[in-house]
Amino acid sequence: MMRRRAKTPASPAARPARHGRHGREGRSPVVRPPLPPLDTRIDRFDLAVGTAAEFLRSAWPELQDVRFEIGNFPPAPHESGIPRWDVLIEQKRIVLYRIPIERLSHLHRDDDVHRRMMIESCVFRAAAEFLGRDPWDLGPERFRYF
C-alpha cells in the first residue's frame, strides 16, 4: 500500500515566477508598445512660429520685448479680407492666426517644408509691419548666396 505524503505549505520563496519581491513585478504597462509622441499641425505651427520669432528677436533688439502670440481665428474680418496676423504696436504684441495662415494660404507644393516656409514668411511679414520695414530687410544675410 502506498502512503500519501502530506502536503507542506509553500514557502515565500516558492512564489510563481511572475511575482517579484512585492508581488507586482511581472505586470505589463497600460499602453503597450510605447506610442510615439504626438505630432499635430498645431504643434508644428507653434514650433515654426517660435523658431522664427526667436531668430528675429536675436537679430533685432527692437523685438526683444515683443510678444508673439498665436490665435486660432481673428475676432472680425477686415474690409480687405480675413487677416493672417494683427500687429499691436502700443501693446508690443504680434498675434498670428493659425487657421487663416494654414487654410487660406495657397501653396504651389503642399508639403511640410512649404507649409513651414509659409508660416515663417507670415512671422517675418508681421514683424516687418511692427518695425515699419520690408520683410526682406529683416534677415538680409540669410538670403545672400554670392
JOGIPE-V227842 format. One record per run of one state. SS is the DSSP state (A for helix, B for strand, O for the rest). FROM is the first residue (numbers start at 1). TO is the last residue. If there is no record, write none. Layout:
BEGIN
ss: [SS	SS]
from: [FROM	FROM]
to: [TO	TO]
END
This chain:
BEGIN
ss: [O	A	O	A	O	A	O	B	O	B	O	B	O	B	O	B	A	O	A	O	A	O	A	O]
from: [1	12	15	41	60	61	64	67	72	78	79	81	82	85	89	93	98	105	112	132	135	138	140	144]
to: [11	14	40	59	60	63	66	71	77	78	80	81	84	88	92	97	104	111	131	134	137	139	143	146]
END
